[in-house]
Amino acid sequence: MILDFGYVCMNFDTFLSSKLDVGSSLHAKNTTLQIGGAAALQSITAARCGARVSLLGSIGDDIFGEKILETLRREGIIHSGIIKSSQPTGFVQHIRNNKNITTTITSSGAHLDISPEQICSTTFHERHILLLHSEVSLDFNITLIEMAKNKNMRVFMSFSDDTVIDDSLINILDIAFIVKGDDHHTAKPLLKQVIAIDPVGFDCYCGSYAACIQAGMTHERAQDYAISAQNLYQHNANSGYAAIPYLNDIEKNLEKKQSKQA
């Protein structure tokens, strides 16, 4: 099983037909509303790749929280470890103007109430993978890493592109996913356990890779699947949750690529 502990939110994408002026009344030509957050998107990707996934996070007792739970049920993800907070469900809003320039507004909301205590100690097992994210406080992540390592459990962690990454933290992880182009790590030879990934489809890559490792694949084979999954994401007209591929599509895309190389 994959235990995924991190940020769960609602994601709003708004596309304007004009420029974004503060204080003006604007019309959106298109808007999408769907589940978001690195932990949620990576969990869904892993589940679609066949992994058994337990997602742990925090949502508000509101309509957005209910929509998140509805999505997780539909995807077959264990969500008993998600707590309900008195704060509203967190959100990320991307507003893209007519020149394709994006403004992002973020509210942590219920995510501020996340706690390592949400993970029952009996779920730490050497056959499981713990998936962590930099959106969670360093202290919480360190606590969970120590608990996992005491049970010989593998720990993977993803880092957003604006995170200051501590090498001492990376050295205790089994796998660290970072955004390709991060000067702190691409300016020198990458450590064995660091995987640098394109930002577009980053969560899709991480989730599919974790699922493949959990299924017993080699590092090289898991990377093949993850690259295939990310490629499908990048060529999808949608984004976020709506663009996450299924295992059958990933394998067909992989077979197509391999036949061209033959």
C-alpha atoms as a printed R data frame, in Angstrom:
    type eleno elety resid chain resno       x      y       z
1   ATOM     1    CA   MET     A     1   0.000  0.000   0.000
2   ATOM     2    CA   ILE     A     2   1.021  3.629  -0.556
3   ATOM     3    CA   LEU     A     3   0.425  6.039   2.328
4   ATOM     4    CA   ASP     A     4   0.179  9.538   0.874
5   ATOM     5    CA   PHE     A     5   0.306 12.367   3.435
6   ATOM     6    CA   GLY     A     6  -0.098 15.941   2.225
7   ATOM     7    CA   TYR     A     7  -2.045 18.787   0.697
8   ATOM     8    CA   VAL     A     8  -5.602 18.223  -0.533
9   ATOM     9    CA   CYS     A     9  -7.588 21.134  -1.938
10  ATOM    10    CA   MET     A    10  -9.948 22.373  -4.621
11  ATOM    11    CA   ASN     A    11  -8.374 23.725  -7.778
12  ATOM    12    CA   PHE     A    12  -9.991 26.557  -9.750
13  ATOM    13    CA   ASP     A    13  -8.775 27.403 -13.250
14  ATOM    14    CA   THR     A    14 -10.228 30.601 -14.709
15  ATOM    15    CA   PHE     A    15  -9.509 31.753 -18.258
16  ATOM    16    CA   LEU     A    16 -10.177 35.395 -19.097
17  ATOM    17    CA   SER     A    17 -10.879 36.955 -22.472
18  ATOM    18    CA   SER     A    18  -9.190 40.176 -21.362
19  ATOM    19    CA   LYS     A    19  -6.326 41.331 -19.167
20  ATOM    20    CA   LEU     A    20  -6.555 41.103 -15.388
21  ATOM    21    CA   ASP     A    21  -7.186 44.559 -13.919
22  ATOM    22    CA   VAL     A    22  -7.485 45.015 -10.159
23  ATOM    23    CA   GLY     A    23 -10.819 46.536  -9.161
24  ATOM    24    CA   SER     A    24 -12.585 45.767 -12.447
25  ATOM    25    CA   SER     A    25 -15.473 43.406 -13.212
26  ATOM    26    CA   LEU     A    26 -14.272 40.680 -15.576
27  ATOM    27    CA   HIS     A    27 -15.917 37.891 -17.545
28  ATOM    28    CA   ALA     A    28 -14.406 34.399 -17.593
29  ATOM    29    CA   LYS     A    29 -14.608 32.606 -20.937
30  ATOM    30    CA   ASN     A    30 -13.976 29.266 -19.240
31  ATOM    31    CA   THR     A    31 -13.679 27.924 -15.680
32  ATOM    32    CA   THR     A    32 -12.893 24.480 -14.249
33  ATOM    33    CA   LEU     A    33 -13.334 23.213 -10.700
34  ATOM    34    CA   GLN     A    34 -11.689 19.964  -9.631
35  ATOM    35    CA   ILE     A    35  -9.730 18.245  -6.877
36  ATOM    36    CA   GLY     A    36  -6.159 19.476  -6.471
37  ATOM    37    CA   GLY     A    37  -3.097 19.392  -4.249
38  ATOM    38    CA   ALA     A    38   0.076 17.384  -4.805
39  ATOM    39    CA   ALA     A    39  -0.955 14.574  -2.452
40  ATOM    40    CA   ALA     A    40  -4.398 14.197  -4.026
41  ATOM    41    CA   LEU     A    41  -3.169 14.205  -7.621
42  ATOM    42    CA   GLN     A    42  -0.317 11.785  -6.916
43  ATOM    43    CA   SER     A    43  -2.687  9.470  -5.025
44  ATOM    44    CA   ILE     A    44  -5.163  9.414  -7.891
45  ATOM    45    CA   THR     A    45  -2.406  8.738 -10.409
46  ATOM    46    CA   ALA     A    46  -1.061  5.865  -8.303
47  ATOM    47    CA   ALA     A    47  -4.559  4.409  -7.882
48  ATOM    48    CA   ARG     A    48  -5.203  4.574 -11.628
49  ATOM    49    CA   CYS     A    49  -1.940  2.662 -12.072
50  ATOM    50    CA   GLY     A    50  -3.301 -0.133  -9.903
51  ATOM    51    CA   ALA     A    51  -1.861  0.706  -6.482
52  ATOM    52    CA   ARG     A    52  -3.788  0.492  -3.234
53  ATOM    53    CA   VAL     A    53  -3.597  4.017  -1.831
54  ATOM    54    CA   SER     A    54  -4.505  5.634   1.468
55  ATOM    55    CA   LEU     A    55  -4.642  9.434   1.302
56  ATOM    56    CA   LEU     A    56  -4.216 11.450   4.499
57  ATOM    57    CA   GLY     A    57  -4.973 15.154   4.603
58  ATOM    58    CA   SER     A    58  -7.442 17.694   5.943
59  ATOM    59    CA   ILE     A    59 -10.559 19.223   4.399
60  ATOM    60    CA   GLY     A    60 -13.285 21.574   5.557
61  ATOM    61    CA   ASP     A    61 -16.798 20.523   6.532
62  ATOM    62    CA   ASP     A    62 -18.179 22.198   3.421
63  ATOM    63    CA   ILE     A    63 -19.354 21.515  -0.114
64  ATOM    64    CA   PHE     A    64 -15.793 21.491  -1.480
65  ATOM    65    CA   GLY     A    65 -14.733 18.933   1.111
66  ATOM    66    CA   GLU     A    66 -17.665 16.726   0.101
67  ATOM    67    CA   LYS     A    67 -16.711 17.030  -3.569
68  ATOM    68    CA   ILE     A    68 -13.163 15.922  -2.704
69  ATOM    69    CA   LEU     A    69 -14.445 12.870  -0.806
70  ATOM    70    CA   GLU     A    70 -16.786 12.021  -3.668
71  ATOM    71    CA   THR     A    71 -13.853 12.068  -6.088
72  ATOM    72    CA   LEU     A    72 -11.693  9.893  -3.840
73  ATOM    73    CA   ARG     A    73 -14.501  7.329  -3.446
74  ATOM    74    CA   ARG     A    74 -14.904  7.193  -7.207
75  ATOM    75    CA   GLU     A    75 -11.164  6.597  -7.626
76  ATOM    76    CA   GLY     A    76 -11.118  3.787  -5.035
77  ATOM    77    CA   ILE     A    77  -8.782  5.629  -2.667
78  ATOM    78    CA   ILE     A    78  -8.884  4.932   1.066
79  ATOM    79    CA   HIS     A    79  -9.823  8.241   2.712
80  ATOM    80    CA   SER     A    80 -10.510  7.262   6.325
81  ATOM    81    CA   GLY     A    81  -7.352  9.162   7.318
82  ATOM    82    CA   ILE     A    82  -8.675 12.486   6.021
83  ATOM    83    CA   ILE     A    83  -9.871 14.707   8.866
84  ATOM    84    CA   LYS     A    84 -12.487 17.443   8.762
85  ATOM    85    CA   SER     A    85 -11.395 20.832  10.013
86  ATOM    86    CA   SER     A    86 -13.401 23.806  11.277
87  ATOM    87    CA   GLN     A    87 -11.517 25.822   8.656
88  ATOM    88    CA   PRO     A    88 -12.745 25.845   5.041
89  ATOM    89    CA   THR     A    89 -11.255 23.492   2.470
90  ATOM    90    CA   GLY     A    90  -8.047 24.896   1.014
91  ATOM    91    CA   PHE     A    91  -7.953 26.056  -2.577
92  ATOM    92    CA   VAL     A    92  -5.621 27.065  -5.377
93  ATOM    93    CA   GLN     A    93  -6.947 29.451  -8.014
94  ATOM    94    CA   HIS     A    94  -5.170 30.048 -11.315
95  ATOM    95    CA   ILE     A    95  -6.391 33.061 -13.298
96  ATOM    96    CA   ARG     A    96  -5.047 33.171 -16.844
97  ATOM    97    CA   ASN     A    97  -5.520 36.358 -18.885
98  ATOM    98    CA   ASN     A    98  -5.797 36.816 -22.652
99  ATOM    99    CA   LYS     A    99  -1.983 36.893 -22.965
100 ATOM   100    CA   ASN     A   100  -1.652 33.523 -21.235
101 ATOM   101    CA   ILE     A   101  -0.119 35.098 -18.111
102 ATOM   102    CA   THR     A   102  -1.245 33.310 -14.961
103 ATOM   103    CA   THR     A   103  -1.944 34.766 -11.518
104 ATOM   104    CA   THR     A   104  -2.166 32.204  -8.697
105 ATOM   105    CA   ILE     A   105  -4.066 32.657  -5.432
106 ATOM   106    CA   THR     A   106  -3.597 30.046  -2.699
107 ATOM   107    CA   SER     A   107  -5.384 29.454   0.594
108 ATOM   108    CA   SER     A   108  -4.161 26.654   2.876
109 ATOM   109    CA   GLY     A   109  -7.387 26.622   4.894
110 ATOM   110    CA   ALA     A   110  -8.036 23.213   6.445
111 ATOM   111    CA   HIS     A   111  -4.580 22.001   5.443
112 ATOM   112    CA   LEU     A   112  -3.194 23.944   8.430
113 ATOM   113    CA   ASP     A   113  -4.784 21.322  10.712
114 ATOM   114    CA   ILE     A   114  -2.954 18.355   9.184
115 ATOM   115    CA   SER     A   115  -1.078 16.211  11.728
116 ATOM   116    CA   PRO     A   116   1.229 13.151  11.699
117 ATOM   117    CA   GLU     A   117  -1.142 11.583  14.248
118 ATOM   118    CA   GLN     A   118  -3.535 10.929  11.369
119 ATOM   119    CA   ILE     A   119  -1.380  7.944  10.406
120 ATOM   120    CA   CYS     A   120  -1.931  4.931  12.625
121 ATOM   121    CA   SER     A   121   1.414  3.465  13.698
122 ATOM   122    CA   THR     A   122   0.265 -0.033  12.713
123 ATOM   123    CA   THR     A   123   0.137  1.023   9.039
124 ATOM   124    CA   PHE     A   124   3.898  1.559   8.967
125 ATOM   125    CA   HIS     A   125   5.171 -1.623   7.327
126 ATOM   126    CA   GLU     A   126   8.222 -2.559   5.284
127 ATOM   127    CA   ARG     A   127   6.041 -3.580   2.333
128 ATOM   128    CA   HIS     A   128   4.443 -0.134   2.167
129 ATOM   129    CA   ILE     A   129   5.641  3.168   0.691
130 ATOM   130    CA   LEU     A   130   5.249  6.510   2.467
131 ATOM   131    CA   LEU     A   131   4.754  9.375   0.017
132 ATOM   132    CA   LEU     A   132   5.472 12.854   1.419
133 ATOM   133    CA   HIS     A   133   5.413 16.410   0.025
134 ATOM   134    CA   SER     A   134   7.110 19.726   0.717
135 ATOM   135    CA   GLU     A   135   3.733 21.450   1.259
136 ATOM   136    CA   VAL     A   136   3.741 19.843   4.721
137 ATOM   137    CA   SER     A   137   5.880 21.326   7.503
138 ATOM   138    CA   LEU     A   138   9.434 19.983   7.731
139 ATOM   139    CA   ASP     A   139   8.933 18.928  11.361
140 ATOM   140    CA   PHE     A   140   5.923 16.797  10.463
141 ATOM   141    CA   ASN     A   141   7.746 15.180   7.548
142 ATOM   142    CA   ILE     A   142  10.819 14.415   9.659
143 ATOM   143    CA   THR     A   143   8.617 12.801  12.330
144 ATOM   144    CA   LEU     A   144   6.975 10.557   9.737
145 ATOM   145    CA   ILE     A   145  10.277  9.678   8.062
146 ATOM   146    CA   GLU     A   146  11.712  8.554  11.388
147 ATOM   147    CA   MET     A   147   8.612  6.443  12.138
148 ATOM   148    CA   ALA     A   148   8.760  4.854   8.692
149 ATOM   149    CA   LYS     A   149  12.471  4.104   8.844
150 ATOM   150    CA   ASN     A   150  12.016  2.380  12.206
151 ATOM   151    CA   LYS     A   151   9.822 -0.106  10.318
152 ATOM   152    CA   ASN     A   152  12.183 -0.370   7.304
153 ATOM   153    CA   MET     A   153   9.583  1.398   5.180
154 ATOM   154    CA   ARG     A   154  10.524  3.148   1.961
155 ATOM   155    CA   VAL     A   155   9.948  6.909   1.869
156 ATOM   156    CA   PHE     A   156   9.497  8.998  -1.294
157 ATOM   157    CA   MET     A   157   9.094 12.774  -1.194
158 ATOM   158    CA   SER     A   158   8.224 15.383  -3.811
159 ATOM   159    CA   PHE     A   159   9.484 18.965  -3.687
160 ATOM   160    CA   SER     A   160   7.705 21.907  -5.310
161 ATOM   161    CA   ASP     A   161   9.795 24.230  -7.455
162 ATOM   162    CA   ASP     A   162   9.872 27.007  -4.831
163 ATOM   163    CA   THR     A   163  11.160 24.810  -1.989
164 ATOM   164    CA   VAL     A   164  14.563 25.319  -0.393
165 ATOM   165    CA   ILE     A   165  15.847 21.742  -0.368
166 ATOM   166    CA   ASP     A   166  18.121 20.537   2.424
167 ATOM   167    CA   ASP     A   167  20.620 17.893   1.291
168 ATOM   168    CA   SER     A   168  20.526 16.277   4.725
169 ATOM   169    CA   LEU     A   169  16.812 15.611   4.219
170 ATOM   170    CA   ILE     A   170  17.324 14.164   0.742
171 ATOM   171    CA   ASN     A   171  20.010 11.824   2.052
172 ATOM   172    CA   ILE     A   172  17.553 10.023   4.342
173 ATOM   173    CA   LEU     A   173  14.930  9.532   1.608
174 ATOM   174    CA   ASP     A   174  14.740  6.540  -0.694
175 ATOM   175    CA   ILE     A   175  13.573  8.743  -3.563
176 ATOM   176    CA   ALA     A   176  13.361 12.544  -3.875
177 ATOM   177    CA   PHE     A   177  11.335 14.008  -6.729
178 ATOM   178    CA   ILE     A   178  12.363 17.559  -7.660
179 ATOM   179    CA   VAL     A   179  11.436 19.906 -10.479
180 ATOM   180    CA   LYS     A   180  13.934 19.817 -13.329
181 ATOM   181    CA   GLY     A   181  15.861 23.063 -13.571
182 ATOM   182    CA   ASP     A   182  16.153 23.602  -9.814
183 ATOM   183    CA   ASP     A   183  19.606 25.228  -9.702
184 ATOM   184    CA   HIS     A   184  20.310 23.848  -6.241
185 ATOM   185    CA   HIS     A   185  20.407 20.281  -7.523
186 ATOM   186    CA   THR     A   186  20.929 20.363 -11.269
187 ATOM   187    CA   ALA     A   187  24.067 22.477 -10.994
188 ATOM   188    CA   LYS     A   188  25.885 19.479  -9.539
189 ATOM   189    CA   PRO     A   189  25.751 15.712 -10.110
190 ATOM   190    CA   LEU     A   190  22.413 14.386  -8.852
191 ATOM   191    CA   LEU     A   191  22.429 12.020  -5.926
192 ATOM   192    CA   LYS     A   192  21.418  8.462  -6.772
193 ATOM   193    CA   GLN     A   193  17.985  8.798  -5.211
194 ATOM   194    CA   VAL     A   194  17.062 12.161  -6.777
195 ATOM   195    CA   ILE     A   195  14.839 12.216  -9.864
196 ATOM   196    CA   ALA     A   196  14.554 15.550 -11.688
197 ATOM   197    CA   ILE     A   197  11.219 15.915 -13.456
198 ATOM   198    CA   ASP     A   198   9.616 18.366 -15.871
199 ATOM   199    CA   PRO     A   199   7.159 20.670 -14.016
200 ATOM   200    CA   VAL     A   200   4.240 19.910 -16.368
201 ATOM   201    CA   GLY     A   201   2.800 16.610 -15.211
202 ATOM   202    CA   PHE     A   202   5.122 16.456 -12.186
203 ATOM   203    CA   ASP     A   203   2.499 14.884  -9.891
204 ATOM   204    CA   CYS     A   204   1.520 12.441 -12.608
205 ATOM   205    CA   TYR     A   205   5.119 11.229 -12.869
206 ATOM   206    CA   CYS     A   206   5.547 10.888  -9.086
207 ATOM   207    CA   GLY     A   207   2.322  8.966  -8.549
208 ATOM   208    CA   SER     A   208   2.855  6.521 -11.398
209 ATOM   209    CA   TYR     A   209   6.486  5.904 -10.413
210 ATOM   210    CA   ALA     A   210   5.508  5.148  -6.807
211 ATOM   211    CA   ALA     A   211   2.786  2.738  -7.970
212 ATOM   212    CA   CYS     A   212   5.214  0.879 -10.211
213 ATOM   213    CA   ILE     A   213   7.822  0.514  -7.460
214 ATOM   214    CA   GLN     A   214   5.112 -0.699  -5.091
215 ATOM   215    CA   ALA     A   215   4.154 -3.279  -7.730
216 ATOM   216    CA   GLY     A   216   7.722 -4.616  -7.692
217 ATOM   217    CA   MET     A   217   9.098 -3.061 -10.883
218 ATOM   218    CA   THR     A   218  12.736 -2.069 -11.206
219 ATOM   219    CA   HIS     A   219  13.721  1.593 -11.013
220 ATOM   220    CA   GLU     A   220  14.330  1.648 -14.789
221 ATOM   221    CA   ARG     A   221  10.964  0.071 -15.647
222 ATOM   222    CA   ALA     A   222   9.131  2.345 -13.219
223 ATOM   223    CA   GLN     A   223  10.737  5.340 -14.909
224 ATOM   224    CA   ASP     A   224   9.536  4.095 -18.306
225 ATOM   225    CA   TYR     A   225   5.950  3.990 -17.026
226 ATOM   226    CA   ALA     A   226   6.278  7.359 -15.295
227 ATOM   227    CA   ILE     A   227   7.659  9.036 -18.419
228 ATOM   228    CA   SER     A   228   4.856  7.515 -20.482
229 ATOM   229    CA   ALA     A   229   2.250  8.745 -17.996
230 ATOM   230    CA   GLN     A   230   3.730 12.240 -17.947
231 ATOM   231    CA   ASN     A   231   3.874 12.311 -21.741
232 ATOM   232    CA   LEU     A   232   0.150 11.539 -21.934
233 ATOM   233    CA   TYR     A   233  -0.556 14.253 -19.382
234 ATOM   234    CA   GLN     A   234   1.483 16.839 -21.278
235 ATOM   235    CA   HIS     A   235  -0.371 16.143 -24.524
236 ATOM   236    CA   ASN     A   236  -3.825 16.245 -22.945
237 ATOM   237    CA   ALA     A   237  -5.980 19.280 -23.722
238 ATOM   238    CA   ASN     A   238  -7.030 19.336 -20.061
239 ATOM   239    CA   SER     A   239  -4.885 19.795 -16.960
240 ATOM   240    CA   GLY     A   240  -4.790 18.658 -13.349
241 ATOM   241    CA   TYR     A   241  -7.158 15.882 -12.319
242 ATOM   242    CA   ALA     A   242  -8.901 15.813 -15.705
243 ATOM   243    CA   ALA     A   243  -5.625 14.954 -17.486
244 ATOM   244    CA   ILE     A   244  -4.452 12.026 -15.324
245 ATOM   245    CA   PRO     A   245  -4.153  8.892 -17.509
246 ATOM   246    CA   TYR     A   246  -5.180  5.319 -16.724
247 ATOM   247    CA   LEU     A   247  -2.851  2.310 -16.676
248 ATOM   248    CA   ASN     A   248  -4.176  0.922 -19.964
249 ATOM   249    CA   ASP     A   249  -3.445  4.209 -21.753
250 ATOM   250    CA   ILE     A   250   0.021  4.390 -20.189
251 ATOM   251    CA   GLU     A   251   0.905  0.877 -21.352
252 ATOM   252    CA   LYS     A   252  -0.446  1.463 -24.865
253 ATOM   253    CA   ASN     A   253   1.592  4.660 -25.126
254 ATOM   254    CA   LEU     A   254   4.673  2.822 -23.861
255 ATOM   255    CA   GLU     A   255   4.199  0.006 -26.384
256 ATOM   256    CA   LYS     A   256   3.749  2.525 -29.191
257 ATOM   257    CA   LYS     A   257   6.981  4.283 -28.248
258 ATOM   258    CA   GLN     A   258   8.913  1.008 -27.999
259 ATOM   259    CA   SER     A   259   7.647 -0.216 -31.380
260 ATOM   260    CA   LYS     A   260   8.892  2.993 -33.006
261 ATOM   261    CA   GLN     A   261  12.328  2.470 -31.480
262 ATOM   262    CA   ALA     A   262  12.520 -1.147 -32.672
